[in-house]
Amino acid sequence: MDEERPLFILAGNGPYENRGCEAIIRGTTQILRDSFCDPRFVCLSHYLSDRQYRRQCMQETDDSIVHLHSYRLNRKAIARHFWRPFYLGYAYDHFRRPWALKYRIYAQMLPYLDDAAAVLSVGGDNYSLDYGVTTLYTDLDDIAIEKRKPIVLWGASVGPFSALPDYERHMIGHLRKVTGILARESSTVEYLESIGVARNVHQIADPAFLMDAVRPEGIEDVLPIQEGAIGLNLSPLMALYVTGGDLDAWVRMAARIISQIAAATEMPVYLIPHVTTPSANDHAFMQQALSLAGERNDGIIPVPPVYNAAETKWIIGRMALFAGARTHSTIAALSSGVPTLSFAYSIKARGINRDLFGHTDYCVDTADLDAGAVAGRIVSMLDESAAIRNELAAGIPDVRRAAKDAGTILKHLAGEDR
């Protein structure tokens, strides 16, 4: 390892088209630069296509980051290209040697492991059942463990796995083996303690709290931000939790939410996307909802999906109040001192709010989601706006310190503080 410029592998993330994934990387590199001497970064992420990967490489603004991609193939791709050696080998491992498949998926990372100071699994909520079982990420951990490299679940929400008792028992054993679990909220710490995982657990805060906002160049010419506006982020993912997966029903409900917020507040409403991947596009979803919102939508402004994470944070920071579904859209708002209503569908939003405020009064559970209730809650929070901003001014510095603590903990875990 180059002692002058330690190398960190940041793995398991999604593309920057998910602004939350980008915000994690930006905050993480800031933490590591504060704690280590001129570090280098290899960022291995999971992409949907080669085009998406190449676009991210071209748009990267940090010269210290080298981007790599995983090799995850679906059955359709294997069937289409089965005659090619790589695809044939992938299919063979998938069906006959599943234990070996991880070396194909993470093949680009392997040459960097010998030089790495640590591997950070940076995907945030990957170690949960929100997206199914976590084999893709536990395989990453196992590779690092086999290579005797520190493997750290970085800024993670973990679990719960209680819906699958056999799998939970498997995960208990796995989580005890990783070098460290740096949990981003107390809810994760409490869950891990309840299943007997505590020795390697440390509570920090999400690294995205440290990402600086950046004013988009020329925004005043293309998207003037009006004072006294509401920022709103709604995602197609919420259909799983609000309407049992019925996307059409969720679009209609979202249209009512947008309309009632605009009517109840009589303030401009900016529809702010935070994930714009082809499979989960907030911008396209909110445009569809807006088309159903009725004729009186002059004060509803869709924000185009052209701004990166730091620029999106700047836009969110101009709002009088923000209401969001995507966790990192709400982190952008909270860390900017903006009163924020979180649509809570998992451990993340409630845990972050509880740690910051000591309560979850500014969360709406998806089971209770109703257009009138959301609009009413926003109106009441506007009335409480000054007090909420004071709460944020008092609490955010502690959260930022907790995020920075991750660097000190990592130095210890990687043996760099001896």
PEUR-V798341 format. One record per pair of residues at least 6 apart in sequence whose C-alpha atoms are under 8 Angstrom apart, sorted by the first residue. I is the first residue (numbers start at 1). J is the second residue. Records with the same first field share a line. If there is no record, write none. Layout:
BEGIN
I=J ; J
END
This chain:
BEGIN
1=7 ; 114 ; 115 ; 116 ; 117
2=115
4=37 ; 38
5=37 ; 38 ; 39 ; 40
6=36 ; 37 ; 38 ; 39 ; 40 ; 116 ; 117
7=39 ; 40 ; 41 ; 42 ; 115 ; 116 ; 117 ; 118
8=39 ; 40 ; 41 ; 42 ; 116 ; 117 ; 118 ; 119 ; 120
9=41 ; 42 ; 43 ; 44 ; 112 ; 113 ; 116 ; 118 ; 119 ; 120
10=25 ; 41 ; 42 ; 43 ; 44 ; 119 ; 120 ; 121 ; 122
11=43 ; 44 ; 45 ; 119 ; 120 ; 121 ; 122 ; 123
12=44 ; 45 ; 46 ; 121 ; 122 ; 123 ; 137 ; 140
13=21 ; 44 ; 45 ; 46 ; 121 ; 122 ; 123
14=21 ; 45 ; 46 ; 47 ; 123
15=21 ; 22 ; 45 ; 46 ; 47 ; 52 ; 53 ; 56
16=22 ; 56 ; 308 ; 309
17=274 ; 275 ; 276 ; 277 ; 308
18=274 ; 275 ; 276 ; 277
19=274 ; 275 ; 308 ; 309 ; 328
20=208 ; 274 ; 275 ; 309 ; 327 ; 328 ; 329
21=123
22=309
23=207 ; 208 ; 211 ; 309 ; 310 ; 328
24=122 ; 124 ; 206 ; 207 ; 208
25=122 ; 207 ; 208
26=207 ; 208 ; 211
27=207 ; 208 ; 209 ; 210 ; 211
28=207 ; 208
29=41
30=210 ; 211
31=207 ; 403 ; 404 ; 406 ; 407
32=39 ; 407
33=39
34=407
35=407 ; 408 ; 411
39=64
40=64 ; 65
41=64 ; 65 ; 66
42=65 ; 66 ; 67 ; 68
43=65 ; 66 ; 67 ; 68
44=67 ; 68 ; 69 ; 70 ; 109
45=67 ; 68 ; 69 ; 70
46=69 ; 70 ; 71 ; 72
47=53 ; 69 ; 70
53=69
57=67
68=108 ; 109
69=106 ; 108
70=105 ; 106 ; 107 ; 108
71=104 ; 105 ; 106 ; 107
72=105
78=87 ; 88 ; 90 ; 91
81=87
82=88 ; 91
90=101 ; 104
93=99 ; 100 ; 101
94=101
102=136 ; 139 ; 140 ; 143
103=110 ; 143
106=140
113=144 ; 147 ; 149
114=147
116=149
117=149 ; 150 ; 414
118=149 ; 150 ; 151 ; 152 ; 414
119=144 ; 149 ; 150 ; 151 ; 152
120=151 ; 152 ; 153 ; 154
121=137 ; 141 ; 151 ; 152 ; 153 ; 154
122=153 ; 154 ; 155 ; 156
123=154 ; 156
124=154 ; 155 ; 156 ; 157
125=156 ; 157 ; 158
126=134 ; 137 ; 156 ; 157 ; 158
127=134 ; 137 ; 156 ; 157 ; 158 ; 159
128=134 ; 157 ; 158 ; 159 ; 160 ; 161
129=159 ; 160 ; 161
138=174
141=151 ; 178
144=150 ; 151
145=151 ; 178
150=178 ; 179 ; 413 ; 414
151=178 ; 179 ; 180
152=178 ; 179 ; 180 ; 181 ; 182
153=178 ; 180 ; 181 ; 182 ; 183
154=181 ; 182 ; 183
155=181 ; 182 ; 183 ; 184 ; 204 ; 205 ; 206 ; 207
156=181 ; 182 ; 183 ; 184 ; 206
157=183 ; 184 ; 185 ; 188 ; 347 ; 348
158=183 ; 188 ; 192
159=188 ; 191
160=191
161=167 ; 168
162=168
172=195 ; 196 ; 197
175=197
176=197 ; 199 ; 200
178=200
179=200 ; 413
180=200 ; 201 ; 202 ; 413
181=200 ; 201 ; 202
182=201 ; 202 ; 203 ; 204 ; 406
183=189 ; 201 ; 202 ; 203 ; 204 ; 205
184=203 ; 204 ; 205 ; 206 ; 352
185=203 ; 204 ; 205 ; 348 ; 351 ; 352 ; 355
186=203 ; 351 ; 355
187=347 ; 351
188=347 ; 351
189=198 ; 201 ; 202 ; 203
192=198
203=402
204=402 ; 403 ; 404 ; 405 ; 406
205=399 ; 400 ; 402 ; 403
206=403
207=403 ; 404
208=328 ; 331 ; 332
209=331 ; 332 ; 335 ; 399 ; 400 ; 403
210=335 ; 400 ; 403
211=310
212=310
213=310 ; 311 ; 312 ; 313 ; 314
214=310 ; 311 ; 313 ; 314
215=310 ; 311 ; 314 ; 315
216=307 ; 311 ; 314
223=303
225=315 ; 318
226=268
227=318 ; 319 ; 320
228=267 ; 268 ; 319 ; 320
229=267 ; 268 ; 269 ; 270 ; 318 ; 319 ; 320 ; 321
230=267 ; 268 ; 269 ; 270 ; 319 ; 320 ; 321 ; 322 ; 323
231=269 ; 270 ; 271 ; 272 ; 316 ; 319 ; 320 ; 321 ; 322 ; 323 ; 324
232=269 ; 270 ; 271 ; 272 ; 322 ; 323 ; 324
233=271 ; 272 ; 273 ; 274 ; 282 ; 323 ; 324 ; 325 ; 326 ; 329
234=254 ; 273 ; 282 ; 285 ; 286 ; 324 ; 325 ; 326
235=275 ; 280 ; 281 ; 282 ; 285 ; 286 ; 325 ; 326
236=247 ; 250 ; 280 ; 281 ; 282 ; 285
237=280
238=250 ; 325 ; 345 ; 366
239=245 ; 246 ; 247 ; 250
240=246
241=345 ; 366 ; 367
242=250 ; 366 ; 367 ; 369
243=249 ; 250
251=285 ; 286 ; 288 ; 289
252=289 ; 292
253=370 ; 371
254=286 ; 289 ; 371
255=289 ; 290 ; 291 ; 292 ; 293
256=293 ; 371
257=370 ; 371 ; 372 ; 374 ; 375
258=269 ; 290 ; 293 ; 371
259=293 ; 294 ; 297
260=371 ; 372 ; 375
261=269 ; 371 ; 374 ; 375 ; 378
262=268 ; 269 ; 299 ; 300
264=375 ; 376 ; 379
265=375 ; 379
267=299
268=299 ; 300 ; 301
269=299 ; 300 ; 301
270=300 ; 301 ; 302 ; 303
271=283 ; 286 ; 300 ; 301 ; 302 ; 303
272=283 ; 302 ; 303 ; 304 ; 312 ; 316
273=281 ; 282 ; 283 ; 303 ; 304 ; 305
274=282 ; 309 ; 312 ; 326 ; 328 ; 329
275=281 ; 282 ; 283 ; 326
276=282 ; 283 ; 284 ; 305
283=302 ; 303 ; 304 ; 305
286=302
287=302
290=297
313=329 ; 332 ; 333 ; 336
316=322 ; 332 ; 333 ; 336
317=332 ; 333 ; 336 ; 337 ; 338
319=338
320=338 ; 339 ; 382
321=338 ; 339 ; 340 ; 341 ; 378 ; 382 ; 385
322=330 ; 333 ; 338 ; 339 ; 340 ; 341
323=330 ; 340 ; 341 ; 342 ; 343 ; 378
324=330 ; 340 ; 341 ; 342 ; 343
325=342 ; 343 ; 344
327=342 ; 348 ; 349
330=340 ; 341 ; 342
333=339 ; 340
334=340 ; 392 ; 396
335=392 ; 396
337=389 ; 392 ; 393 ; 396
338=389 ; 392
339=381 ; 385 ; 388 ; 389 ; 392
340=362
341=362 ; 363 ; 364 ; 378
342=349 ; 362 ; 363 ; 364
343=349 ; 363 ; 364 ; 365 ; 366
344=350 ; 363 ; 364 ; 365 ; 366
345=365 ; 366
349=363
350=360 ; 363
353=359 ; 360 ; 362 ; 363
354=360
356=392 ; 395 ; 396 ; 399
357=391 ; 392 ; 395
364=374
381=388
411=417
412=418
END
